[in-house]
Amino acid sequence: MTFFGTKRTAAALGPLLVILVLAAGCGKKTVEIAPDMASSDEALYKMGEQTIKKDAEKGILYLRQVIDSFPKSFYAQRAKILIADAYFRKGDESNMILAAAEYREFIRTYPYSPSAAYSQYQVAMTFHKKILKPGRDQSKTIQALAEFKKVITDYPASDQAKAAQEKIKDCEERLASHNAEIAIGYCKRKAYRAAISRLTEIMTTYPEYSRLDEVYFYLGESHFLMNLLDQAVPYFTKVVTDYPSKGLAKEATKRLSQIGNRKAAQKAVPDKKD
């Protein structure tokens, strides 16, 4: 006889043993399960599904028992998802960690389940829900981005893949905005080489960034303020030609005019010596 036993054996265990197992698993609440319910994966699941909406902790106890007693049951898979979702809905940091762990375990246990793609997407969402604004720590954004990319890589034909693609764009936009804020700060503090390095990275890594006009302008500005006029021209020109309706186009036009004047003045100096 195996550890889990048959339905007949589960019924023979009685409610007392079930109470002890559940209390050990949760440490907070206990529930009494009648022998006839303990012997039915469906009955336990439905009780957990019904209870979890009103009392998450108690509902999880029922669902845990489905998983422990009937690990190969269809209801065990569904129970695992409901538990993970219950943690996810709570939304705080500790419960998001628990949710991610449950979703990951689901993928490991049921890798071919239709719900595996959903579970991977939800892992990504546990990080995405905790993303901070640009200018603050972006570690959650980086983690979310990696997990959303995994949805597309591992489950390209799933419904979640399309949703993940949109979230990837959102994460990349946030990271680009964060880096741009830092880079522009460098430029304003006259740390031009640091600004150029960061802005160049944004330009190559996030080509879909919605505010590339700022990236190009401050690349031009950093070179201009270092008196690297020839290097500044292409960036200012791109702002003017590709983003003519943006506010920085006017500033870029002024810079191009100033560069023209400086170059003309530089050419005039040797003529005077002659």
C-alpha positions as YAML, in Angstrom:
chain: A
units: angstrom
residues:
- id: 1
  name: MET
  ca: [0.00, 0.00, 0.00]
- id: 2
  name: THR
  ca: [1.34, 3.46, -0.90]
- id: 3
  name: PHE
  ca: [1.53, 6.48, 1.41]
- id: 4
  name: PHE
  ca: [-1.51, 8.12, -0.18]
- id: 5
  name: GLY
  ca: [-3.51, 4.92, -0.43]
- id: 6
  name: THR
  ca: [-6.87, 4.43, -2.10]
- id: 7
  name: LYS
  ca: [-10.12, 6.25, -1.58]
- id: 8
  name: ARG
  ca: [-11.20, 3.39, 0.64]
- id: 9
  name: THR
  ca: [-8.13, 3.80, 2.82]
- id: 10
  name: ALA
  ca: [-8.60, 7.58, 2.99]
- id: 11
  name: ALA
  ca: [-12.09, 7.07, 4.31]
- id: 12
  name: ALA
  ca: [-10.77, 4.72, 6.98]
- id: 13
  name: LEU
  ca: [-8.29, 7.31, 8.25]
- id: 14
  name: GLY
  ca: [-11.11, 9.34, 9.76]
- id: 15
  name: PRO
  ca: [-11.39, 13.07, 10.38]
- id: 16
  name: LEU
  ca: [-8.93, 13.21, 13.29]
- id: 17
  name: LEU
  ca: [-5.87, 12.33, 11.21]
- id: 18
  name: VAL
  ca: [-6.92, 14.80, 8.53]
- id: 19
  name: ILE
  ca: [-7.15, 17.52, 11.14]
- id: 20
  name: LEU
  ca: [-3.62, 16.78, 12.34]
- id: 21
  name: VAL
  ca: [-2.14, 16.83, 8.85]
- id: 22
  name: LEU
  ca: [-3.78, 20.10, 7.96]
- id: 23
  name: ALA
  ca: [-2.78, 21.74, 11.23]
- id: 24
  name: ALA
  ca: [0.85, 20.70, 10.69]
- id: 25
  name: GLY
  ca: [0.82, 22.02, 7.14]
- id: 26
  name: CYS
  ca: [-0.57, 25.46, 7.94]
- id: 27
  name: GLY
  ca: [0.06, 26.12, 11.62]
- id: 28
  name: LYS
  ca: [-2.79, 28.65, 11.75]
- id: 29
  name: LYS
  ca: [-6.12, 26.96, 11.16]
- id: 30
  name: THR
  ca: [-7.63, 23.49, 11.28]
- id: 31
  name: VAL
  ca: [-10.64, 22.05, 9.53]
- id: 32
  name: GLU
  ca: [-12.54, 18.88, 10.23]
- id: 33
  name: ILE
  ca: [-13.12, 16.75, 7.18]
- id: 34
  name: ALA
  ca: [-15.71, 13.97, 7.23]
- id: 35
  name: PRO
  ca: [-14.52, 10.53, 6.07]
- id: 36
  name: ASP
  ca: [-16.68, 10.58, 2.95]
- id: 37
  name: MET
  ca: [-15.21, 13.94, 1.89]
- id: 38
  name: ALA
  ca: [-11.67, 12.85, 2.71]
- id: 39
  name: SER
  ca: [-12.07, 9.96, 0.30]
- id: 40
  name: SER
  ca: [-13.13, 12.15, -2.64]
- id: 41
  name: ASP
  ca: [-10.74, 14.43, -4.53]
- id: 42
  name: GLU
  ca: [-13.68, 16.16, -6.19]
- id: 43
  name: ALA
  ca: [-15.51, 16.82, -2.92]
- id: 44
  name: LEU
  ca: [-12.39, 18.19, -1.26]
- id: 45
  name: TYR
  ca: [-11.63, 20.38, -4.25]
- id: 46
  name: LYS
  ca: [-15.13, 21.82, -4.44]
- id: 47
  name: MET
  ca: [-15.09, 22.56, -0.72]
- id: 48
  name: GLY
  ca: [-11.75, 24.32, -1.10]
- id: 49
  name: GLU
  ca: [-12.91, 26.22, -4.18]
- id: 50
  name: GLN
  ca: [-16.01, 27.40, -2.35]
- id: 51
  name: THR
  ca: [-14.26, 28.23, 0.92]
- id: 52
  name: ILE
  ca: [-11.22, 30.03, -0.50]
- id: 53
  name: LYS
  ca: [-13.38, 32.92, -1.73]
- id: 54
  name: LYS
  ca: [-14.48, 33.71, 1.84]
- id: 55
  name: ASP
  ca: [-11.57, 32.38, 3.90]
- id: 56
  name: ALA
  ca: [-8.35, 31.97, 1.94]
- id: 57
  name: GLU
  ca: [-6.40, 30.18, 4.67]
- id: 58
  name: LYS
  ca: [-9.15, 27.66, 5.33]
- id: 59
  name: GLY
  ca: [-9.73, 27.08, 1.63]
- id: 60
  name: ILE
  ca: [-6.03, 26.43, 1.13]
- id: 61
  name: LEU
  ca: [-6.18, 23.71, 3.78]
- id: 62
  name: TYR
  ca: [-8.80, 21.79, 1.82]
- id: 63
  name: LEU
  ca: [-6.90, 22.24, -1.42]
- id: 64
  name: ARG
  ca: [-3.63, 21.11, 0.15]
- id: 65
  name: GLN
  ca: [-5.37, 17.92, 1.17]
- id: 66
  name: VAL
  ca: [-6.41, 17.30, -2.44]
- id: 67
  name: ILE
  ca: [-2.79, 17.62, -3.54]
- id: 68
  name: ASP
  ca: [-1.42, 15.48, -0.69]
- id: 69
  name: SER
  ca: [-3.98, 12.68, -0.93]
- id: 70
  name: PHE
  ca: [-4.56, 12.62, -4.69]
- id: 71
  name: PRO
  ca: [-1.36, 13.97, -6.31]
- id: 72
  name: LYS
  ca: [-2.12, 12.53, -9.74]
- id: 73
  name: SER
  ca: [-5.70, 13.72, -9.82]
- id: 74
  name: PHE
  ca: [-6.96, 16.34, -12.26]
- id: 75
  name: TYR
  ca: [-8.26, 18.20, -9.23]
- id: 76
  name: ALA
  ca: [-4.77, 18.31, -7.72]
- id: 77
  name: GLN
  ca: [-3.62, 20.45, -10.66]
- id: 78
  name: ARG
  ca: [-6.56, 22.78, -10.30]
- id: 79
  name: ALA
  ca: [-6.05, 22.96, -6.54]
- id: 80
  name: LYS
  ca: [-2.42, 24.01, -7.03]
- id: 81
  name: ILE
  ca: [-3.44, 26.89, -9.28]
- id: 82
  name: LEU
  ca: [-6.16, 28.03, -6.86]
- id: 83
  name: ILE
  ca: [-3.66, 28.10, -3.99]
- id: 84
  name: ALA
  ca: [-1.17, 30.13, -6.03]
- id: 85
  name: ASP
  ca: [-3.90, 32.53, -7.14]
- id: 86
  name: ALA
  ca: [-5.05, 32.98, -3.54]
- id: 87
  name: TYR
  ca: [-1.56, 34.07, -2.49]
- id: 88
  name: PHE
  ca: [-1.29, 36.30, -5.56]
- id: 89
  name: ARG
  ca: [-4.55, 38.12, -4.76]
- id: 90
  name: LYS
  ca: [-3.28, 39.09, -1.32]
- id: 91
  name: GLY
  ca: [-0.70, 41.22, -3.09]
- id: 92
  name: ASP
  ca: [1.84, 41.88, -0.34]
- id: 93
  name: GLU
  ca: [5.52, 41.02, -0.74]
- id: 94
  name: SER
  ca: [5.55, 37.81, 1.33]
- id: 95
  name: ASN
  ca: [2.46, 36.40, -0.37]
- id: 96
  name: MET
  ca: [3.82, 37.26, -3.82]
- id: 97
  name: ILE
  ca: [6.89, 35.18, -2.97]
- id: 98
  name: LEU
  ca: [4.63, 32.30, -1.94]
- id: 99
  name: ALA
  ca: [2.58, 32.69, -5.11]
- id: 100
  name: ALA
  ca: [5.67, 32.59, -7.33]
- id: 101
  name: ALA
  ca: [6.88, 29.46, -5.52]
- id: 102
  name: GLU
  ca: [3.51, 27.75, -6.04]
- id: 103
  name: TYR
  ca: [3.36, 28.64, -9.74]
- id: 104
  name: ARG
  ca: [6.94, 27.44, -10.26]
- id: 105
  name: GLU
  ca: [6.20, 24.19, -8.48]
- id: 106
  name: PHE
  ca: [3.14, 23.71, -10.67]
- id: 107
  name: ILE
  ca: [5.30, 24.05, -13.80]
- id: 108
  name: ARG
  ca: [7.83, 21.55, -12.44]
- id: 109
  name: THR
  ca: [5.12, 19.08, -11.40]
- id: 110
  name: TYR
  ca: [2.84, 19.46, -14.42]
- id: 111
  name: PRO
  ca: [5.10, 20.70, -17.26]
- id: 112
  name: TYR
  ca: [2.67, 19.60, -19.98]
- id: 113
  name: SER
  ca: [-0.46, 21.01, -18.40]
- id: 114
  name: PRO
  ca: [-2.39, 23.65, -20.39]
- id: 115
  name: SER
  ca: [-2.06, 25.80, -17.26]
- id: 116
  name: ALA
  ca: [1.74, 25.79, -17.34]
- id: 117
  name: ALA
  ca: [1.83, 28.87, -19.60]
- id: 118
  name: TYR
  ca: [-0.57, 30.67, -17.28]
- id: 119
  name: SER
  ca: [1.62, 29.75, -14.30]
- id: 120
  name: GLN
  ca: [4.75, 31.13, -15.98]
- id: 121
  name: TYR
  ca: [2.91, 34.34, -16.85]
- id: 122
  name: GLN
  ca: [1.78, 34.66, -13.24]
- id: 123
  name: VAL
  ca: [5.35, 34.17, -12.01]
- id: 124
  name: ALA
  ca: [6.27, 37.19, -14.10]
- id: 125
  name: MET
  ca: [3.31, 39.13, -12.74]
- id: 126
  name: THR
  ca: [4.44, 38.58, -9.14]
- id: 127
  name: PHE
  ca: [7.46, 40.74, -10.02]
- id: 128
  name: HIS
  ca: [5.60, 43.13, -12.30]
- id: 129
  name: LYS
  ca: [3.14, 44.03, -9.53]
- id: 130
  name: LYS
  ca: [6.04, 45.24, -7.40]
- id: 131
  name: ILE
  ca: [7.79, 47.40, -9.99]
- id: 132
  name: LEU
  ca: [8.89, 50.80, -8.72]
- id: 133
  name: LYS
  ca: [8.85, 54.10, -10.60]
- id: 134
  name: PRO
  ca: [11.82, 55.18, -12.77]
- id: 135
  name: GLY
  ca: [14.54, 56.61, -10.58]
- id: 136
  name: ARG
  ca: [14.10, 53.91, -7.96]
- id: 137
  name: ASP
  ca: [15.38, 50.33, -7.74]
- id: 138
  name: GLN
  ca: [14.49, 48.50, -10.96]
- id: 139
  name: SER
  ca: [15.42, 44.96, -9.89]
- id: 140
  name: LYS
  ca: [11.77, 43.86, -10.00]
- id: 141
  name: THR
  ca: [11.45, 45.24, -13.53]
- id: 142
  name: ILE
  ca: [14.49, 43.26, -14.65]
- id: 143
  name: GLN
  ca: [13.15, 40.09, -13.04]
- id: 144
  name: ALA
  ca: [9.70, 40.58, -14.54]
- id: 145
  name: LEU
  ca: [11.20, 41.14, -17.99]
- id: 146
  name: ALA
  ca: [13.16, 37.89, -17.80]
- id: 147
  name: GLU
  ca: [10.09, 35.93, -16.70]
- id: 148
  name: PHE
  ca: [7.85, 37.40, -19.42]
- id: 149
  name: LYS
  ca: [10.46, 36.49, -22.03]
- id: 150
  name: LYS
  ca: [10.36, 32.94, -20.67]
- id: 151
  name: VAL
  ca: [6.61, 32.81, -21.41]
- id: 152
  name: ILE
  ca: [7.30, 33.56, -25.08]
- id: 153
  name: THR
  ca: [10.27, 31.20, -25.26]
- id: 154
  name: ASP
  ca: [8.63, 28.24, -23.54]
- id: 155
  name: TYR
  ca: [5.00, 28.73, -24.61]
- id: 156
  name: PRO
  ca: [5.06, 30.66, -27.91]
- id: 157
  name: ALA
  ca: [1.63, 29.42, -29.05]
- id: 158
  name: SER
  ca: [-0.16, 30.17, -25.79]
- id: 159
  name: ASP
  ca: [-2.67, 32.94, -25.15]
- id: 160
  name: GLN
  ca: [-0.31, 34.25, -22.49]
- id: 161
  name: ALA
  ca: [2.50, 34.79, -25.03]
- id: 162
  name: LYS
  ca: [0.70, 37.74, -26.61]
- id: 163
  name: ALA
  ca: [-0.02, 39.30, -23.23]
- id: 164
  name: ALA
  ca: [3.60, 38.73, -22.22]
- id: 165
  name: GLN
  ca: [4.78, 40.62, -25.31]
- id: 166
  name: GLU
  ca: [2.86, 43.69, -24.18]
- id: 167
  name: LYS
  ca: [4.31, 43.40, -20.69]
- id: 168
  name: ILE
  ca: [7.80, 43.12, -22.16]
- id: 169
  name: LYS
  ca: [7.26, 46.43, -23.94]
- id: 170
  name: ASP
  ca: [6.11, 47.96, -20.67]
- id: 171
  name: CYS
  ca: [9.15, 46.65, -18.77]
- id: 172
  name: GLU
  ca: [11.56, 47.84, -21.44]
- id: 173
  name: GLU
  ca: [9.90, 51.26, -21.51]
- id: 174
  name: ARG
  ca: [10.32, 51.53, -17.76]
- id: 175
  name: LEU
  ca: [13.96, 50.48, -17.85]
- id: 176
  name: ALA
  ca: [14.72, 52.86, -20.71]
- id: 177
  name: SER
  ca: [13.01, 55.71, -18.86]
- id: 178
  name: HIS
  ca: [14.95, 54.92, -15.70]
- id: 179
  name: ASN
  ca: [18.26, 54.90, -17.55]
- id: 180
  name: ALA
  ca: [17.37, 58.06, -19.46]
- id: 181
  name: GLU
  ca: [16.63, 59.88, -16.22]
- id: 182
  name: ILE
  ca: [20.05, 58.92, -14.89]
- id: 183
  name: ALA
  ca: [21.81, 59.81, -18.15]
- id: 184
  name: ILE
  ca: [20.18, 63.23, -18.42]
- id: 185
  name: GLY
  ca: [21.18, 63.85, -14.81]
- id: 186
  name: TYR
  ca: [24.77, 63.03, -15.74]
- id: 187
  name: CYS
  ca: [24.64, 65.49, -18.62]
- id: 188
  name: LYS
  ca: [23.27, 68.27, -16.44]
- id: 189
  name: ARG
  ca: [25.99, 67.61, -13.86]
- id: 190
  name: LYS
  ca: [28.61, 67.83, -16.64]
- id: 191
  name: ALA
  ca: [29.48, 64.12, -16.47]
- id: 192
  name: TYR
  ca: [29.28, 63.99, -20.25]
- id: 193
  name: ARG
  ca: [31.13, 60.75, -20.90]
- id: 194
  name: ALA
  ca: [28.96, 58.89, -18.40]
- id: 195
  name: ALA
  ca: [25.87, 60.41, -20.05]
- id: 196
  name: ILE
  ca: [27.04, 59.35, -23.52]
- id: 197
  name: SER
  ca: [27.70, 55.80, -22.34]
- id: 198
  name: ARG
  ca: [24.27, 55.44, -20.73]
- id: 199
  name: LEU
  ca: [22.40, 57.11, -23.60]
- id: 200
  name: THR
  ca: [24.15, 54.97, -26.21]
- id: 201
  name: GLU
  ca: [23.12, 51.87, -24.28]
- id: 202
  name: ILE
  ca: [19.47, 53.01, -24.29]
- id: 203
  name: MET
  ca: [19.60, 53.71, -28.02]
- id: 204
  name: THR
  ca: [20.90, 50.23, -28.85]
- id: 205
  name: THR
  ca: [19.08, 48.19, -26.19]
- id: 206
  name: TYR
  ca: [15.64, 49.83, -26.30]
- id: 207
  name: PRO
  ca: [15.04, 50.92, -29.91]
- id: 208
  name: GLU
  ca: [11.27, 51.11, -29.27]
- id: 209
  name: TYR
  ca: [11.60, 53.59, -26.40]
- id: 210
  name: SER
  ca: [8.88, 56.21, -26.75]
- id: 211
  name: ARG
  ca: [11.17, 59.14, -25.90]
- id: 212
  name: LEU
  ca: [14.14, 58.48, -28.14]
- id: 213
  name: ASP
  ca: [14.07, 62.15, -29.13]
- id: 214
  name: GLU
  ca: [15.41, 62.92, -25.64]
- id: 215
  name: VAL
  ca: [18.09, 60.26, -25.98]
- id: 216
  name: TYR
  ca: [19.30, 61.68, -29.30]
- id: 217
  name: PHE
  ca: [19.12, 65.26, -28.08]
- id: 218
  name: TYR
  ca: [21.19, 64.64, -24.96]
- id: 219
  name: LEU
  ca: [23.68, 62.58, -26.92]
- id: 220
  name: GLY
  ca: [24.07, 65.64, -29.15]
- id: 221
  name: GLU
  ca: [24.13, 67.94, -26.14]
- id: 222
  name: SER
  ca: [26.82, 65.95, -24.34]
- id: 223
  name: HIS
  ca: [29.06, 65.96, -27.41]
- id: 224
  name: PHE
  ca: [28.31, 69.64, -28.03]
- id: 225
  name: LEU
  ca: [29.28, 70.65, -24.50]
- id: 226
  name: MET
  ca: [32.51, 68.68, -24.86]
- id: 227
  name: ASN
  ca: [33.12, 70.71, -28.04]
- id: 228
  name: LEU
  ca: [32.92, 67.56, -30.16]
- id: 229
  name: LEU
  ca: [30.87, 69.35, -32.77]
- id: 230
  name: ASP
  ca: [31.11, 66.87, -35.63]
- id: 231
  name: GLN
  ca: [29.91, 64.06, -33.34]
- id: 232
  name: ALA
  ca: [27.03, 66.20, -32.07]
- id: 233
  name: VAL
  ca: [25.62, 67.07, -35.50]
- id: 234
  name: PRO
  ca: [24.11, 63.65, -36.40]
- id: 235
  name: TYR
  ca: [22.18, 63.44, -33.13]
- id: 236
  name: PHE
  ca: [20.73, 66.95, -33.32]
- id: 237
  name: THR
  ca: [19.90, 66.38, -36.98]
- id: 238
  name: LYS
  ca: [18.02, 63.17, -36.13]
- id: 239
  name: VAL
  ca: [15.92, 65.01, -33.56]
- id: 240
  name: VAL
  ca: [15.00, 67.66, -36.13]
- id: 241
  name: THR
  ca: [14.27, 65.26, -38.99]
- id: 242
  name: ASP
  ca: [12.68, 62.32, -37.14]
- id: 243
  name: TYR
  ca: [10.87, 64.17, -34.37]
- id: 244
  name: PRO
  ca: [9.94, 67.59, -35.82]
- id: 245
  name: SER
  ca: [6.82, 67.92, -33.67]
- id: 246
  name: LYS
  ca: [8.64, 67.30, -30.41]
- id: 247
  name: GLY
  ca: [9.63, 70.23, -28.22]
- id: 248
  name: LEU
  ca: [13.32, 69.36, -28.38]
- id: 249
  name: ALA
  ca: [13.37, 69.76, -32.17]
- id: 250
  name: LYS
  ca: [13.44, 73.54, -31.69]
- id: 251
  name: GLU
  ca: [16.35, 73.28, -29.26]
- id: 252
  name: ALA
  ca: [18.19, 70.92, -31.59]
- id: 253
  name: THR
  ca: [17.75, 73.39, -34.45]
- id: 254
  name: LYS
  ca: [19.32, 76.13, -32.31]
- id: 255
  name: ARG
  ca: [22.26, 73.88, -31.51]
- id: 256
  name: LEU
  ca: [22.81, 73.07, -35.19]
- id: 257
  name: SER
  ca: [22.83, 76.80, -35.92]
- id: 258
  name: GLN
  ca: [25.36, 77.39, -33.14]
- id: 259
  name: ILE
  ca: [27.53, 74.58, -34.46]
- id: 260
  name: GLY
  ca: [27.41, 76.14, -37.92]
- id: 261
  name: ASN
  ca: [28.46, 79.49, -36.51]
- id: 262
  name: ARG
  ca: [31.31, 77.98, -34.50]
- id: 263
  name: LYS
  ca: [32.65, 76.09, -37.49]
- id: 264
  name: ALA
  ca: [32.47, 79.20, -39.62]
- id: 265
  name: ALA
  ca: [34.36, 81.14, -36.97]
- id: 266
  name: GLN
  ca: [37.02, 78.43, -36.73]
- id: 267
  name: LYS
  ca: [37.54, 78.53, -40.48]
- id: 268
  name: ALA
  ca: [37.85, 82.30, -40.39]
- id: 269
  name: VAL
  ca: [40.73, 82.31, -37.90]
- id: 270
  name: PRO
  ca: [43.45, 81.03, -40.30]
- id: 271
  name: ASP
  ca: [42.29, 83.48, -42.97]
- id: 272
  name: LYS
  ca: [43.00, 86.42, -40.65]
- id: 273
  name: LYS
  ca: [46.52, 85.14, -39.97]
- id: 274
  name: ASP
  ca: [47.19, 85.00, -43.72]
...
